[in-house]
Amino acid sequence: MPGLFCTVRQRAAISLTLAIAALSGQQPRTLAVTASTQTIECDILIVGGGLAGAAAAYEALLAGREVCLTEITDWVGGQISSQGTSALDERATQRSRLFFPRGYLDFRDRIEDEYGELNPGDCWVSASCFIPADAHAILLEQLRDAEDRGDGTLRWFPSTVAKEIDLVTNPDAPTAGGSLIASVTAIQHAPAPGTPPLNSEPLSQIIEDAYRYEDSDRLTKTVVQFIPPAGAAPRDWIVIEATETGELIGLADIPYRLGIDALSHLEPSSASTENDPYCTQGFTYTFAMEATEEPQIHDIPDFYTQYAPYFSYELERLANFDLVFTYRRIWSPEDGPEATFGGIGFSEPTPGDISMQNWTWGNDYRPGRAEDNLIYTREQLRADGQLAPGGWLGGLRTATLQRGEEHAFAYFYWLVAGTTDSQLGEGVKQLHPNYRFVAGFDAPMGTAHGLSKYPYIREGRRIIGRPAPAYPNGFTIWEVDLSRQGYDDEYYRQTLPPEMYRRLQTELSGRNLLAILSGEMAPEDAAKRTRSRIYADSVGIGHYAIDFHPCMTESPPEKPGNTEREGERQGAGQAYPFQIPLRATIPQEIDNLLVAGKSIATSHIAAAAYRVHSFEWSSGAAVGTTAAFALETGILPYEIMDSDGFGRDAPVQQLRYRLQSNGNPIAFPDTSIFNEDWDDWR
């Protein structure tokens, strides 16, 4: 069993020599005291070191490629590390068959090897809950091992943000307007001399500084320009967008969606008849808390009264402190007595137990109005000057980040000292003083303040894929492509206009589509499809419920009496096992850019399922393999889709075969238009 917070491998992995990128032909070094500029060549540039970015790097390294990987924080892994959500969201059926990409399985095995068990936290939300700091070390070691096994090269750039993109015309594009990324300019930051280490203050306090070229009193900068290998043209390298909010998408201003999509026959559970870019899913600053033998003294935050009206256990069947604490417990050195509440079994907390908190009516922060949304829209970016040359500052509202941080600190105080409950009324919330807030550089979150280094982001900018005959407005994965929703319910008959409802029934008709289109069968008489849509260009898989953390109706989110946006949970529910089509990773306008993670071409409702750990890994594995394949064959990603249809020898089929041969599934077992039996996949 490893030590409480850090393992020997972790100590080595977060040493200074690994925290600063090693340059080709140079020894690892610290950043210069004064601002400087470097030019770095690589086959594949991955912007964003979360799970999708790490998975892309893993496959590209195994393919022998030279990979540059940047990350705004100093940890790799996103959800499992820097965002603190180190509880693997998995569906029981997929987990029972261990039907995951090879790198994801490798990571799970390494967790089990590290702790001697897969679930060292004995949490009940997942089969595996663990310490975020350890996850960073384990994943970084996994990437280094992939580098050795594949004879690739990993150049790791922590504490680095993308600042500018240089685009040139693609001379080979079939239509005017196709561009290629010729270079990406980034900024790597380190503490200025005489100042505290990074992660001493929450993200909101340094984020804008991190995106400015100039050295400041707090940060020293190095400008890094990433370019293709020497002698190569822009089409001879691939850039992968793997950030948490779709930064490159916003910076390049290519077609994308943000927030709610308008009601349609493809998105029939939408909460709005018009697009609403301000209502994205809530974001969360996670933190760790530890059970103690003795009561602790808890100082009330100055801002507690502002946020206290929001907090709640939410439901009576969840209104139990021990249940909430053990929900995402990430460390449990001793098994407590078995208990049950609301039909859920768990072991009671014992002193020394550590829990990571991530609760909808707790530290979720859920803005949804133009005056407080976190991720700036295209119009807001323009108004803020962020689309002007050199103006990019990350595309987020800093004030909302700060409120999310305050909200999380206030939630801890509510857990231990609060006596109110916004949803369940008086007498429900009791005092629980025998807990402490865990902070420090050696603590699970690796920060002096105790919050995660970056908030857990559930939804960002989502590209609109390229137009195709069936998708004249650009490719998108919609709600109806994966949801188990009962669309014959009276709600849809009453809510949707008659023609929209008829088109919905036609969309769900599956193998009866031709009969309906020919007039031989009425849409309402057709047997409805009981599986997700099957894509001939699928390059990955995912399975999770359509899970919503809706924005709030009024501003600010913590306003007393505020409610969730009406209708947002209508789309929530079970989903069939689904696929990741290659088309969903290929943006419009830029030909050497691929998209991984939460920014692929999904709708607002579909994105609520396409966001969890194993999906992020699968999408990253798909994109990393695609990038390596494109470089090997000299075919750009959009050309893989366009060349020679879907025959056995077509590039897209060669790519799919490579993915499968490498242990990266592209379809669930028995996927076929003739198989409608998916009831067991829950």
Summary of the structure (lengths in Angstrom):
residues: 682
radius of gyration: 24.2
end to end distance: 32.9
largest distance: 78.4
contacts: 2498
relative contact order: 0.16
helix: 30%
strand: 18%
